[in-house]
Amino acid sequence: MYIGIDLGGSHVSVGLIDNNYKIIEKLEENLSEEEKITIETSIVNKINANIEKILKIRNISLEEIKQIGIACPRNNT
């Protein structure tokens, strides 16, 4: 099992991927304007909370996760 994390400008998505590289569970949350002020803390909190939720939904332990990947936008300014 794998965890994939997508960091967008206004959202955080966390997905659980099986050993055949198919998404089997996904949670996505938008960042509020208030959360964008403290974006680093907000992102970390959302990632942690959503990983915990997905593991609980699927009854999987963190030890079963082989890798975690993160994708994020590039700032061209």
C-alpha positions, 0 to 999 in steps of 0.5 A: 500500500502507498499514500499519495498526497496532492498539495494544491493552491487551495486544497489538500488531497490524500489517497490510499493506493493499492499494490496495483497502483490503483487509488482505493480511497481518497479524501480531499479538503479545501483550505479556508482563507484563515488556514491559508494564513498559516498554510504550512501548519494547516497543510501538515495538520490536514495531511496527518488527519486525512492519513489517519482517517483513511487508515481507519476507514480501511483498517490498515496500520501505518506499518503497511504503507511502503511509501508516501509520495507528495505532488505540489505546484511549482511557483514560477514567480 
